[in-house]
Amino acid sequence: MFYIYNMQKIAQTGSTGEILAQEFLKNIGYTILFTNWRYKRSEIDIIAQDGKVIVFVEVKTRTNLSFGHPEDFVDANKIKKMQEAAEAYIEKFDWHGELRFDVIAIEKNNVITHFEDAFY
């Protein structure tokens, strides 16, 4: 499932895609737990909580779609790295609840597409 939003108003408060994504998630009721969470050579852009679910979010921003949509740049290597970092997070915080991997794609004019449960 995915949702498309135009976040023009939020764009005025922050210039980077990750800031836009954080504001977007807050606006739809998520709690931001960590940003740019690292484990070795892996990084998760945003770790948030959606109710009882921990959500690991990859943010991709593109102002030009000539080479593809932002979500197209979440490749197998990136997924593997996110999964490694998520496993470390789960172990460190002894998390036993639900979890999910989302992708937030931001295109020209700050149009946000939120892909919930983008991969496993």
Biopython code that builds the backbone (N, CA, C, O; Angstrom):
import numpy as np
from Bio.PDB.StructureBuilder import StructureBuilder

atoms = [
    (1, "MET", "N", (0.839, -1.173, 0.000)),
    (1, "MET", "CA", (0.000, 0.000, 0.000)),
    (1, "MET", "C", (0.882, 1.232, 0.000)),
    (1, "MET", "O", (1.928, 1.244, 0.649)),
    (2, "PHE", "N", (0.478, 2.267, -0.716)),
    (2, "PHE", "CA", (1.244, 3.496, -0.683)),
    (2, "PHE", "C", (0.307, 4.690, -0.729)),
    (2, "PHE", "O", (-0.844, 4.584, -1.155)),
    (3, "TYR", "N", (0.818, 5.818, -0.288)),
    (3, "TYR", "CA", (0.055, 7.051, -0.234)),
    (3, "TYR", "C", (0.866, 8.156, -0.886)),
    (3, "TYR", "O", (2.093, 8.156, -0.794)),
    (4, "ILE", "N", (0.209, 9.089, -1.535)),
    (4, "ILE", "CA", (0.885, 10.220, -2.155)),
    (4, "ILE", "C", (0.370, 11.503, -1.501)),
    (4, "ILE", "O", (-0.836, 11.708, -1.362)),
    (5, "TYR", "N", (1.302, 12.349, -1.107)),
    (5, "TYR", "CA", (0.973, 13.611, -0.464)),
    (5, "TYR", "C", (1.818, 14.716, -1.075)),
    (5, "TYR", "O", (2.937, 14.464, -1.521)),
    (6, "ASN", "N", (1.303, 15.922, -1.103)),
    (6, "ASN", "CA", (2.094, 17.085, -1.509)),
    (6, "ASN", "C", (2.395, 17.873, -0.247)),
    (6, "ASN", "O", (1.487, 18.372, 0.417)),
    (7, "MET", "N", (3.660, 17.979, 0.077)),
    (7, "MET", "CA", (4.073, 18.593, 1.332)),
    (7, "MET", "C", (4.699, 19.964, 1.090)),
    (7, "MET", "O", (5.691, 20.306, 1.734)),
    (8, "GLN", "N", (4.145, 20.750, 0.181)),
    (8, "GLN", "CA", (4.704, 22.057, -0.145)),
    (8, "GLN", "C", (4.850, 22.927, 1.092)),
    (8, "GLN", "O", (5.871, 23.594, 1.259)),
    (9, "LYS", "N", (3.850, 22.932, 1.958)),
    (9, "LYS", "CA", (3.892, 23.761, 3.160)),
    (9, "LYS", "C", (5.056, 23.361, 4.066)),
    (9, "LYS", "O", (5.749, 24.226, 4.602)),
    (10, "ILE", "N", (5.270, 22.084, 4.236)),
    (10, "ILE", "CA", (6.352, 21.605, 5.092)),
    (10, "ILE", "C", (7.710, 21.931, 4.480)),
    (10, "ILE", "O", (8.683, 22.118, 5.211)),
    (11, "ALA", "N", (7.794, 22.002, 3.155)),
    (11, "ALA", "CA", (9.069, 22.273, 2.487)),
    (11, "ALA", "C", (9.669, 23.591, 2.963)),
    (11, "ALA", "O", (10.888, 23.759, 2.939)),
    (12, "GLN", "N", (8.841, 24.509, 3.388)),
    (12, "GLN", "CA", (9.341, 25.798, 3.843)),
    (12, "GLN", "C", (10.084, 25.677, 5.172)),
    (12, "GLN", "O", (10.900, 26.543, 5.489)),
    (13, "THR", "N", (9.833, 24.643, 5.949)),
    (13, "THR", "CA", (10.473, 24.501, 7.252)),
    (13, "THR", "C", (11.748, 23.669, 7.203)),
    (13, "THR", "O", (12.505, 23.658, 8.174)),
    (14, "GLY", "N", (11.996, 22.996, 6.136)),
    (14, "GLY", "CA", (13.210, 22.189, 6.041)),
    (14, "GLY", "C", (13.549, 21.909, 4.600)),
    (14, "GLY", "O", (12.663, 21.693, 3.773)),
    (15, "SER", "N", (14.838, 21.913, 4.296)),
    (15, "SER", "CA", (15.229, 21.790, 2.892)),
    (15, "SER", "C", (15.604, 20.377, 2.477)),
    (15, "SER", "O", (15.658, 20.095, 1.279)),
    (16, "THR", "N", (15.861, 19.495, 3.400)),
    (16, "THR", "CA", (16.293, 18.156, 2.989)),
    (16, "THR", "C", (15.143, 17.168, 2.979)),
    (16, "THR", "O", (14.147, 17.342, 3.682)),
    (17, "GLY", "N", (15.294, 16.131, 2.173)),
    (17, "GLY", "CA", (14.280, 15.088, 2.089)),
    (17, "GLY", "C", (14.024, 14.404, 3.409)),
    (17, "GLY", "O", (12.882, 14.071, 3.726)),
    (18, "GLU", "N", (15.061, 14.191, 4.178)),
    (18, "GLU", "CA", (14.868, 13.497, 5.453)),
    (18, "GLU", "C", (14.080, 14.346, 6.439)),
    (18, "GLU", "O", (13.287, 13.814, 7.215)),
    (19, "ILE", "N", (14.284, 15.642, 6.419)),
    (19, "ILE", "CA", (13.500, 16.521, 7.295)),
    (19, "ILE", "C", (12.043, 16.517, 6.849)),
    (19, "ILE", "O", (11.136, 16.456, 7.680)),
    (20, "LEU", "N", (11.817, 16.581, 5.537)),
    (20, "LEU", "CA", (10.453, 16.495, 5.019)),
    (20, "LEU", "C", (9.793, 15.188, 5.441)),
    (20, "LEU", "O", (8.636, 15.172, 5.861)),
    (21, "ALA", "N", (10.542, 14.092, 5.323)),
    (21, "ALA", "CA", (9.999, 12.780, 5.684)),
    (21, "ALA", "C", (9.658, 12.715, 7.174)),
    (21, "ALA", "O", (8.619, 12.175, 7.552)),
    (22, "GLN", "N", (10.527, 13.260, 8.010)),
    (22, "GLN", "CA", (10.247, 13.272, 9.453)),
    (22, "GLN", "C", (8.977, 14.056, 9.755)),
    (22, "GLN", "O", (8.125, 13.599, 10.516)),
    (23, "GLU", "N", (8.855, 15.222, 9.164)),
    (23, "GLU", "CA", (7.668, 16.055, 9.392)),
    (23, "GLU", "C", (6.407, 15.357, 8.882)),
    (23, "GLU", "O", (5.355, 15.398, 9.519)),
    (24, "PHE", "N", (6.537, 14.721, 7.723)),
    (24, "PHE", "CA", (5.418, 13.969, 7.166)),
    (24, "PHE", "C", (4.964, 12.880, 8.145)),
    (24, "PHE", "O", (3.776, 12.753, 8.441)),
    (25, "LEU", "N", (5.925, 12.102, 8.640)),
    (25, "LEU", "CA", (5.583, 11.013, 9.558)),
    (25, "LEU", "C", (4.954, 11.534, 10.848)),
    (25, "LEU", "O", (3.987, 10.959, 11.348)),
    (26, "LYS", "N", (5.493, 12.606, 11.376)),
    (26, "LYS", "CA", (4.904, 13.209, 12.578)),
    (26, "LYS", "C", (3.465, 13.643, 12.317)),
    (26, "LYS", "O", (2.586, 13.449, 13.157)),
    (27, "ASN", "N", (3.234, 14.232, 11.145)),
    (27, "ASN", "CA", (1.899, 14.716, 10.804)),
    (27, "ASN", "C", (0.867, 13.606, 10.686)),
    (27, "ASN", "O", (-0.325, 13.851, 10.870)),
    (28, "ILE", "N", (1.305, 12.390, 10.382)),
    (28, "ILE", "CA", (0.349, 11.284, 10.294)),
    (28, "ILE", "C", (0.376, 10.412, 11.553)),
    (28, "ILE", "O", (-0.147, 9.298, 11.562)),
    (29, "GLY", "N", (0.996, 10.940, 12.617)),
    (29, "GLY", "CA", (0.894, 10.290, 13.915)),
    (29, "GLY", "C", (2.028, 9.393, 14.344)),
    (29, "GLY", "O", (1.927, 8.741, 15.383)),
    (30, "TYR", "N", (3.100, 9.334, 13.589)),
    (30, "TYR", "CA", (4.242, 8.523, 13.982)),
    (30, "TYR", "C", (5.072, 9.280, 15.018)),
    (30, "TYR", "O", (5.045, 10.509, 15.080)),
    (31, "THR", "N", (5.803, 8.525, 15.820)),
    (31, "THR", "CA", (6.773, 9.091, 16.748)),
    (31, "THR", "C", (8.158, 8.789, 16.198)),
    (31, "THR", "O", (8.485, 7.632, 15.933)),
    (32, "ILE", "N", (8.969, 9.818, 16.027)),
    (32, "ILE", "CA", (10.335, 9.621, 15.529)),
    (32, "ILE", "C", (11.200, 9.197, 16.704)),
    (32, "ILE", "O", (11.281, 9.906, 17.707)),
    (33, "LEU", "N", (11.849, 8.041, 16.586)),
    (33, "LEU", "CA", (12.715, 7.526, 17.654)),
    (33, "LEU", "C", (14.173, 7.877, 17.398)),
    (33, "LEU", "O", (14.879, 8.320, 18.303)),
    (34, "PHE", "N", (14.621, 7.677, 16.163)),
    (34, "PHE", "CA", (16.012, 7.950, 15.790)),
    (34, "PHE", "C", (16.061, 8.409, 14.342)),
    (34, "PHE", "O", (15.209, 8.053, 13.529)),
    (35, "THR", "N", (17.080, 9.207, 14.039)),
    (35, "THR", "CA", (17.373, 9.542, 12.649)),
    (35, "THR", "C", (18.836, 9.192, 12.397)),
    (35, "THR", "O", (19.686, 9.308, 13.281)),
    (36, "ASN", "N", (19.098, 8.769, 11.188)),
    (36, "ASN", "CA", (20.453, 8.377, 10.779)),
    (36, "ASN", "C", (21.091, 7.396, 11.756)),
    (36, "ASN", "O", (22.226, 7.584, 12.192)),
    (37, "TRP", "N", (20.346, 6.353, 12.089)),
    (37, "TRP", "CA", (20.810, 5.343, 13.034)),
    (37, "TRP", "C", (21.796, 4.423, 12.325)),
    (37, "TRP", "O", (21.491, 3.861, 11.273)),
    (38, "ARG", "N", (22.974, 4.278, 12.909)),
    (38, "ARG", "CA", (24.043, 3.522, 12.254)),
    (38, "ARG", "C", (24.405, 2.249, 13.017)),
    (38, "ARG", "O", (24.350, 2.172, 14.245)),
    (39, "TYR", "N", (24.775, 1.268, 12.218)),
    (39, "TYR", "CA", (25.354, 0.032, 12.725)),
    (39, "TYR", "C", (26.425, -0.368, 11.720)),
    (39, "TYR", "O", (26.127, -0.702, 10.574)),
    (40, "LYS", "N", (27.668, -0.327, 12.167)),
    (40, "LYS", "CA", (28.811, -0.596, 11.287)),
    (40, "LYS", "C", (28.710, 0.260, 10.030)),
    (40, "LYS", "O", (28.752, 1.487, 10.115)),
    (41, "ARG", "N", (28.576, -0.373, 8.861)),
    (41, "ARG", "CA", (28.510, 0.384, 7.599)),
    (41, "ARG", "C", (27.072, 0.556, 7.110)),
    (41, "ARG", "O", (26.846, 0.974, 5.974)),
    (42, "SER", "N", (26.124, 0.242, 7.945)),
    (42, "SER", "CA", (24.713, 0.343, 7.574)),
    (42, "SER", "C", (24.075, 1.534, 8.262)),
    (42, "SER", "O", (24.496, 1.943, 9.344)),
    (43, "GLU", "N", (23.055, 2.085, 7.621)),
    (43, "GLU", "CA", (22.351, 3.217, 8.198)),
    (43, "GLU", "C", (20.866, 3.117, 7.874)),
    (43, "GLU", "O", (20.470, 2.678, 6.794)),
    (44, "ILE", "N", (20.059, 3.537, 8.838)),
    (44, "ILE", "CA", (18.628, 3.656, 8.624)),
    (44, "ILE", "C", (18.305, 5.133, 8.775)),
    (44, "ILE", "O", (18.627, 5.746, 9.793)),
    (45, "ASP", "N", (17.668, 5.701, 7.763)),
    (45, "ASP", "CA", (17.399, 7.138, 7.768)),
    (45, "ASP", "C", (16.514, 7.548, 8.937)),
    (45, "ASP", "O", (16.816, 8.509, 9.646)),
    (46, "ILE", "N", (15.428, 6.821, 9.134)),
    (46, "ILE", "CA", (14.495, 7.147, 10.212)),
    (46, "ILE", "C", (14.007, 5.853, 10.856)),
    (46, "ILE", "O", (13.639, 4.903, 10.166)),
    (47, "ILE", "N", (14.010, 5.833, 12.173)),
    (47, "ILE", "CA", (13.340, 4.766, 12.911)),
    (47, "ILE", "C", (12.204, 5.456, 13.653)),
    (47, "ILE", "O", (12.416, 6.393, 14.423)),
    (48, "ALA", "N", (10.991, 4.967, 13.400)),
    (48, "ALA", "CA", (9.804, 5.594, 13.972)),
    (48, "ALA", "C", (8.910, 4.531, 14.583)),
    (48, "ALA", "O", (9.099, 3.333, 14.373)),
    (49, "GLN", "N", (7.941, 4.997, 15.339)),
    (49, "GLN", "CA", (6.956, 4.092, 15.899)),
    (49, "GLN", "C", (5.582, 4.493, 15.391)),
    (49, "GLN", "O", (5.186, 5.655, 15.476)),
    (50, "ASP", "N", (4.865, 3.518, 14.865)),
    (50, "ASP", "CA", (3.504, 3.690, 14.371)),
    (50, "ASP", "C", (2.615, 2.792, 15.213)),
    (50, "ASP", "O", (2.454, 1.608, 14.917)),
    (51, "GLY", "N", (2.044, 3.356, 16.255)),
    (51, "GLY", "CA", (1.284, 2.537, 17.199)),
    (51, "GLY", "C", (2.219, 1.581, 17.906)),
    (51, "GLY", "O", (3.140, 2.008, 18.603)),
    (52, "LYS", "N", (1.988, 0.289, 17.733)),
    (52, "LYS", "CA", (2.818, -0.729, 18.372)),
    (52, "LYS", "C", (3.872, -1.304, 17.434)),
    (52, "LYS", "O", (4.504, -2.313, 17.746)),
    (53, "VAL", "N", (4.060, -0.662, 16.290)),
    (53, "VAL", "CA", (4.986, -1.158, 15.261)),
    (53, "VAL", "C", (6.204, -0.241, 15.166)),
    (53, "VAL", "O", (6.068, 0.981, 15.094)),
    (54, "ILE", "N", (7.401, -0.843, 15.166)),
    (54, "ILE", "CA", (8.626, -0.090, 14.887)),
    (54, "ILE", "C", (8.807, -0.091, 13.371)),
    (54, "ILE", "O", (8.731, -1.135, 12.724)),
    (55, "VAL", "N", (9.049, 1.100, 12.815)),
    (55, "VAL", "CA", (9.147, 1.248, 11.367)),
    (55, "VAL", "C", (10.541, 1.760, 11.014)),
    (55, "VAL", "O", (10.981, 2.796, 11.512)),
    (56, "PHE", "N", (11.224, 1.017, 10.151)),
    (56, "PHE", "CA", (12.537, 1.400, 9.639)),
    (56, "PHE", "C", (12.300, 2.023, 8.267)),
    (56, "PHE", "O", (11.756, 1.377, 7.371)),
    (57, "VAL", "N", (12.709, 3.277, 8.107)),
    (57, "VAL", "CA", (12.344, 4.039, 6.912)),
    (57, "VAL", "C", (13.576, 4.450, 6.113)),
    (57, "VAL", "O", (14.530, 5.011, 6.650)),
    (58, "GLU", "N", (13.528, 4.159, 4.834)),
    (58, "GLU", "CA", (14.530, 4.649, 3.885)),
    (58, "GLU", "C", (13.909, 5.821, 3.135)),
    (58, "GLU", "O", (12.792, 5.715, 2.629)),
    (59, "VAL", "N", (14.628, 6.933, 3.061)),
    (59, "VAL", "CA", (14.147, 8.124, 2.374)),
    (59, "VAL", "C", (14.977, 8.313, 1.111)),
    (59, "VAL", "O", (16.207, 8.320, 1.157)),
    (60, "LYS", "N", (14.293, 8.465, -0.007)),
    (60, "LYS", "CA", (14.960, 8.729, -1.283)),
    (60, "LYS", "C", (14.347, 9.981, -1.897)),
    (60, "LYS", "O", (13.127, 10.093, -2.023)),
    (61, "THR", "N", (15.203, 10.917, -2.277)),
    (61, "THR", "CA", (14.752, 12.186, -2.839)),
    (61, "THR", "C", (15.357, 12.376, -4.226)),
    (61, "THR", "O", (16.551, 12.156, -4.428)),
    (62, "ARG", "N", (14.527, 12.783, -5.170)),
    (62, "ARG", "CA", (14.987, 13.084, -6.523)),
    (62, "ARG", "C", (14.239, 14.310, -7.030)),
    (62, "ARG", "O", (13.019, 14.402, -6.895)),
    (63, "THR", "N", (14.971, 15.243, -7.610)),
    (63, "THR", "CA", (14.336, 16.403, -8.219)),
    (63, "THR", "C", (14.171, 16.218, -9.717)),
    (63, "THR", "O", (13.466, 16.984, -10.374)),
    (64, "ASN", "N", (14.827, 15.189, -10.253)),
    (64, "ASN", "CA", (14.768, 14.913, -11.673)),
    (64, "ASN", "C", (14.474, 13.419, -11.836)),
    (64, "ASN", "O", (15.170, 12.585, -11.258)),
    (65, "LEU", "N", (13.467, 13.086, -12.605)),
    (65, "LEU", "CA", (13.075, 11.683, -12.765)),
    (65, "LEU", "C", (13.656, 11.040, -14.025)),
    (65, "LEU", "O", (13.206, 9.969, -14.436)),
    (66, "SER", "N", (14.640, 11.676, -14.635)),
    (66, "SER", "CA", (15.230, 11.149, -15.867)),
    (66, "SER", "C", (15.803, 9.745, -15.703)),
    (66, "SER", "O", (15.801, 8.954, -16.646)),
    (67, "PHE", "N", (16.291, 9.441, -14.511)),
    (67, "PHE", "CA", (16.909, 8.135, -14.278)),
    (67, "PHE", "C", (16.007, 7.200, -13.481)),
    (67, "PHE", "O", (16.420, 6.095, -13.130)),
    (68, "GLY", "N", (14.802, 7.624, -13.198)),
    (68, "GLY", "CA", (13.854, 6.786, -12.473)),
    (68, "GLY", "C", (13.292, 7.496, -11.265)),
    (68, "GLY", "O", (13.745, 8.572, -10.873)),
    (69, "HIS", "N", (12.297, 6.865, -10.692)),
    (69, "HIS", "CA", (11.652, 7.397, -9.492)),
    (69, "HIS", "C", (12.528, 7.125, -8.266)),
    (69, "HIS", "O", (13.325, 6.187, -8.276)),
    (70, "PRO", "N", (12.390, 7.919, -7.234)),
    (70, "PRO", "CA", (13.253, 7.744, -6.056)),
    (70, "PRO", "C", (13.231, 6.325, -5.490)),
    (70, "PRO", "O", (14.274, 5.779, -5.129)),
    (71, "GLU", "N", (12.050, 5.735, -5.416)),
    (71, "GLU", "CA", (11.935, 4.394, -4.841)),
    (71, "GLU", "C", (12.685, 3.336, -5.640)),
    (71, "GLU", "O", (13.015, 2.275, -5.110)),
    (72, "ASP", "N", (12.958, 3.621, -6.918)),
    (72, "ASP", "CA", (13.704, 2.677, -7.754)),
    (72, "ASP", "C", (15.152, 2.521, -7.298)),
    (72, "ASP", "O", (15.830, 1.572, -7.691)),
    (73, "PHE", "N", (15.623, 3.450, -6.471)),
    (73, "PHE", "CA", (17.011, 3.431, -6.024)),
    (73, "PHE", "C", (17.205, 2.683, -4.704)),
    (73, "PHE", "O", (18.298, 2.690, -4.139)),
    (74, "VAL", "N", (16.155, 2.046, -4.222)),
    (74, "VAL", "CA", (16.290, 1.179, -3.053)),
    (74, "VAL", "C", (16.553, -0.217, -3.602)),
    (74, "VAL", "O", (15.629, -0.975, -3.899)),
    (75, "ASP", "N", (17.834, -0.534, -3.728)),
    (75, "ASP", "CA", (18.230, -1.784, -4.363)),
    (75, "ASP", "C", (18.454, -2.886, -3.328)),
    (75, "ASP", "O", (18.323, -2.667, -2.124)),
    (76, "ALA", "N", (18.793, -4.067, -3.823)),
    (76, "ALA", "CA", (18.989, -5.240, -2.950)),
    (76, "ALA", "C", (20.074, -4.988, -1.915)),
    (76, "ALA", "O", (19.940, -5.427, -0.772)),
    (77, "ASN", "N", (21.132, -4.302, -2.279)),
    (77, "ASN", "CA", (22.212, -4.011, -1.343)),
    (77, "ASN", "C", (21.719, -3.101, -0.217)),
    (77, "ASN", "O", (22.038, -3.329, 0.950)),
    (78, "LYS", "N", (20.951, -2.084, -0.559)),
    (78, "LYS", "CA", (20.416, -1.167, 0.447)),
    (78, "LYS", "C", (19.465, -1.909, 1.385)),
    (78, "LYS", "O", (19.495, -1.698, 2.597)),
    (79, "ILE", "N", (18.635, -2.765, 0.832)),
    (79, "ILE", "CA", (17.709, -3.553, 1.648)),
    (79, "ILE", "C", (18.483, -4.418, 2.624)),
    (79, "ILE", "O", (18.134, -4.492, 3.803)),
    (80, "LYS", "N", (19.536, -5.078, 2.142)),
    (80, "LYS", "CA", (20.355, -5.936, 2.998)),
    (80, "LYS", "C", (20.982, -5.125, 4.135)),
    (80, "LYS", "O", (20.973, -5.555, 5.288)),
    (81, "LYS", "N", (21.521, -3.963, 3.807)),
    (81, "LYS", "CA", (22.138, -3.103, 4.832)),
    (81, "LYS", "C", (21.110, -2.649, 5.859)),
    (81, "LYS", "O", (21.393, -2.634, 7.057)),
    (82, "MET", "N", (19.924, -2.280, 5.398)),
    (82, "MET", "CA", (18.870, -1.868, 6.337)),
    (82, "MET", "C", (18.465, -3.020, 7.245)),
    (82, "MET", "O", (18.246, -2.824, 8.441)),
    (83, "GLN", "N", (18.367, -4.207, 6.690)),
    (83, "GLN", "CA", (17.999, -5.370, 7.493)),
    (83, "GLN", "C", (19.059, -5.658, 8.551)),
    (83, "GLN", "O", (18.726, -6.008, 9.683)),
    (84, "GLU", "N", (20.336, -5.514, 8.187)),
    (84, "GLU", "CA", (21.418, -5.708, 9.160)),
    (84, "GLU", "C", (21.323, -4.689, 10.296)),
    (84, "GLU", "O", (21.447, -5.041, 11.469)),
    (85, "ALA", "N", (21.105, -3.440, 9.940)),
    (85, "ALA", "CA", (20.987, -2.393, 10.957)),
    (85, "ALA", "C", (19.747, -2.621, 11.820)),
    (85, "ALA", "O", (19.787, -2.419, 13.034)),
    (86, "ALA", "N", (18.660, -3.036, 11.201)),
    (86, "ALA", "CA", (17.433, -3.305, 11.953)),
    (86, "ALA", "C", (17.643, -4.447, 12.946)),
    (86, "ALA", "O", (17.174, -4.377, 14.081)),
    (87, "GLU", "N", (18.344, -5.492, 12.523)),
    (87, "GLU", "CA", (18.642, -6.608, 13.432)),
    (87, "GLU", "C", (19.449, -6.126, 14.633)),
    (87, "GLU", "O", (19.198, -6.548, 15.761)),
    (88, "ALA", "N", (20.409, -5.248, 14.394)),
    (88, "ALA", "CA", (21.208, -4.694, 15.494)),
    (88, "ALA", "C", (20.335, -3.860, 16.425)),
    (88, "ALA", "O", (20.481, -3.932, 17.645)),
    (89, "TYR", "N", (19.433, -3.075, 15.858)),
    (89, "TYR", "CA", (18.519, -2.266, 16.666)),
    (89, "TYR", "C", (17.639, -3.166, 17.539)),
    (89, "TYR", "O", (17.481, -2.928, 18.736)),
    (90, "ILE", "N", (17.079, -4.188, 16.925)),
    (90, "ILE", "CA", (16.202, -5.127, 17.637)),
    (90, "ILE", "C", (16.940, -5.772, 18.801)),
    (90, "ILE", "O", (16.394, -5.903, 19.896)),
    (91, "GLU", "N", (18.170, -6.172, 18.562)),
    (91, "GLU", "CA", (18.972, -6.792, 19.612)),
    (91, "GLU", "C", (19.325, -5.786, 20.706)),
    (91, "GLU", "O", (19.187, -6.081, 21.893)),
    (92, "LYS", "N", (19.775, -4.614, 20.310)),
    (92, "LYS", "CA", (20.198, -3.601, 21.283)),
    (92, "LYS", "C", (19.054, -3.186, 22.210)),
    (92, "LYS", "O", (19.252, -3.024, 23.414)),
    (93, "PHE", "N", (17.859, -3.015, 21.644)),
    (93, "PHE", "CA", (16.723, -2.546, 22.435)),
    (93, "PHE", "C", (15.782, -3.669, 22.845)),
    (93, "PHE", "O", (14.706, -3.420, 23.388)),
    (94, "ASP", "N", (16.196, -4.915, 22.580)),
    (94, "ASP", "CA", (15.427, -6.095, 22.967)),
    (94, "ASP", "C", (13.967, -5.988, 22.527)),
    (94, "ASP", "O", (13.049, -6.246, 23.305)),
    (95, "TRP", "N", (13.772, -5.602, 21.267)),
    (95, "TRP", "CA", (12.430, -5.419, 20.718)),
    (95, "TRP", "C", (11.837, -6.767, 20.335)),
    (95, "TRP", "O", (12.471, -7.555, 19.633)),
    (96, "HIS", "N", (10.617, -7.032, 20.799)),
    (96, "HIS", "CA", (9.939, -8.299, 20.499)),
    (96, "HIS", "C", (8.610, -8.098, 19.779)),
    (96, "HIS", "O", (7.879, -9.057, 19.529)),
    (97, "GLY", "N", (8.304, -6.852, 19.448)),
    (97, "GLY", "CA", (7.029, -6.553, 18.791)),
    (97, "GLY", "C", (7.144, -6.575, 17.280)),
    (97, "GLY", "O", (8.122, -7.061, 16.712)),
    (98, "GLU", "N", (6.112, -6.031, 16.648)),
    (98, "GLU", "CA", (6.069, -5.979, 15.192)),
    (98, "GLU", "C", (7.057, -4.955, 14.656)),
    (98, "GLU", "O", (7.413, -3.989, 15.332)),
    (99, "LEU", "N", (7.485, -5.191, 13.428)),
    (99, "LEU", "CA", (8.341, -4.226, 12.750)),
    (99, "LEU", "C", (7.985, -4.197, 11.277)),
    (99, "LEU", "O", (7.349, -5.109, 10.746)),
    (100, "ARG", "N", (8.418, -3.113, 10.628)),
    (100, "ARG", "CA", (8.082, -2.925, 9.231)),
    (100, "ARG", "C", (9.164, -2.085, 8.567)),
    (100, "ARG", "O", (9.812, -1.263, 9.215)),
    (101, "PHE", "N", (9.351, -2.299, 7.269)),
    (101, "PHE", "CA", (10.279, -1.501, 6.470)),
    (101, "PHE", "C", (9.470, -0.673, 5.474)),
    (101, "PHE", "O", (8.738, -1.223, 4.652)),
    (102, "ASP", "N", (9.605, 0.646, 5.551)),
    (102, "ASP", "CA", (8.905, 1.559, 4.651)),
    (102, "ASP", "C", (9.913, 2.318, 3.796)),
    (102, "ASP", "O", (11.088, 2.425, 4.146)),
    (103, "VAL", "N", (9.442, 2.835, 2.689)),
    (103, "VAL", "CA", (10.230, 3.727, 1.848)),
    (103, "VAL", "C", (9.410, 5.003, 1.662)),
    (103, "VAL", "O", (8.216, 4.955, 1.364)),
    (104, "ILE", "N", (10.073, 6.134, 1.844)),
    (104, "ILE", "CA", (9.457, 7.418, 1.522)),
    (104, "ILE", "C", (10.219, 8.000, 0.341)),
    (104, "ILE", "O", (11.422, 8.250, 0.414)),
    (105, "ALA", "N", (9.486, 8.208, -0.748)),
    (105, "ALA", "CA", (10.055, 8.765, -1.970)),
    (105, "ALA", "C", (9.589, 10.209, -2.104)),
    (105, "ALA", "O", (8.397, 10.502, -2.013)),
    (106, "ILE", "N", (10.547, 11.104, -2.321)),
    (106, "ILE", "CA", (10.219, 12.516, -2.460)),
    (106, "ILE", "C", (10.672, 12.971, -3.836)),
    (106, "ILE", "O", (11.839, 12.832, -4.202)),
    (107, "GLU", "N", (9.724, 13.519, -4.593)),
    (107, "GLU", "CA", (9.994, 13.980, -5.952)),
    (107, "GLU", "C", (9.911, 15.501, -6.020)),
    (107, "GLU", "O", (9.659, 16.178, -5.024)),
    (108, "LYS", "N", (10.128, 16.005, -7.211)),
    (108, "LYS", "CA", (10.046, 17.434, -7.487)),
    (108, "LYS", "C", (8.768, 18.023, -6.890)),
    (108, "LYS", "O", (7.731, 17.360, -6.850)),
    (109, "ASN", "N", (8.847, 19.257, -6.433)),
    (109, "ASN", "CA", (7.727, 19.959, -5.790)),
    (109, "ASN", "C", (7.320, 19.310, -4.467)),
    (109, "ASN", "O", (6.203, 19.507, -3.989)),
    (110, "ASN", "N", (8.231, 18.540, -3.886)),
    (110, "ASN", "CA", (8.030, 17.929, -2.569)),
    (110, "ASN", "C", (6.812, 17.025, -2.499)),
    (110, "ASN", "O", (6.099, 17.006, -1.495)),
    (111, "VAL", "N", (6.577, 16.282, -3.559)),
    (111, "VAL", "CA", (5.512, 15.282, -3.547)),
    (111, "VAL", "C", (6.073, 14.032, -2.888)),
    (111, "VAL", "O", (7.082, 13.477, -3.323)),
    (112, "ILE", "N", (5.401, 13.606, -1.838)),
    (112, "ILE", "CA", (5.863, 12.455, -1.063)),
    (112, "ILE", "C", (4.980, 11.252, -1.365)),
    (112, "ILE", "O", (3.753, 11.337, -1.341)),
    (113, "THR", "N", (5.633, 10.132, -1.648)),
    (113, "THR", "CA", (4.946, 8.854, -1.773)),
    (113, "THR", "C", (5.469, 7.960, -0.661)),
    (113, "THR", "O", (6.674, 7.743, -0.543)),
    (114, "HIS", "N", (4.576, 7.455, 0.136)),
    (114, "HIS", "CA", (4.938, 6.631, 1.293)),
    (114, "HIS", "C", (4.559, 5.185, 0.979)),
    (114, "HIS", "O", (3.380, 4.859, 0.840)),
    (115, "PHE", "N", (5.565, 4.329, 0.869)),
    (115, "PHE", "CA", (5.363, 2.902, 0.612)),
    (115, "PHE", "C", (5.465, 2.167, 1.944)),
    (115, "PHE", "O", (6.563, 1.940, 2.452)),
    (116, "GLU", "N", (4.333, 1.803, 2.499)),
    (116, "GLU", "CA", (4.327, 1.039, 3.738)),
    (116, "GLU", "C", (4.643, -0.419, 3.428)),
    (116, "GLU", "O", (4.223, -0.959, 2.405)),
    (117, "ASP", "N", (5.398, -1.048, 4.339)),
    (117, "ASP", "CA", (5.710, -2.466, 4.193)),
    (117, "ASP", "C", (6.319, -2.744, 2.820)),
    (117, "ASP", "O", (5.889, -3.651, 2.108)),
    (118, "ALA", "N", (7.328, -1.946, 2.463)),
    (118, "ALA", "CA", (7.922, -1.988, 1.122)),
    (118, "ALA", "C", (8.691, -3.277, 0.859)),
    (118, "ALA", "O", (8.759, -3.733, -0.282)),
    (119, "PHE", "N", (9.268, -3.864, 1.896)),
    (119, "PHE", "CA", (10.003, -5.120, 1.748)),
    (119, "PHE", "C", (10.134, -5.770, 3.108)),
    (119, "PHE", "O", (9.770, -5.185, 4.128)),
    (120, "TYR", "N", (10.666, -7.008, 3.115)),
    (120, "TYR", "CA", (10.799, -7.763, 4.373)),
    (120, "TYR", "C", (12.232, -7.965, 4.742)),
    (120, "TYR", "O", (12.524, -8.578, 5.769)),
]
sb = StructureBuilder()
sb.init_structure("model")
sb.init_model(0)
sb.init_chain("A")
sb.init_seg("    ")
for serial, (resi, resn, name, xyz) in enumerate(atoms, 1):
    if name == "N":
        sb.init_residue(resn, " ", resi, " ")
    sb.init_atom(name, np.array(xyz, "f"), 0.0, 1.0, " ", f" {name:<3s}", serial, name[0])
structure = sb.get_structure()
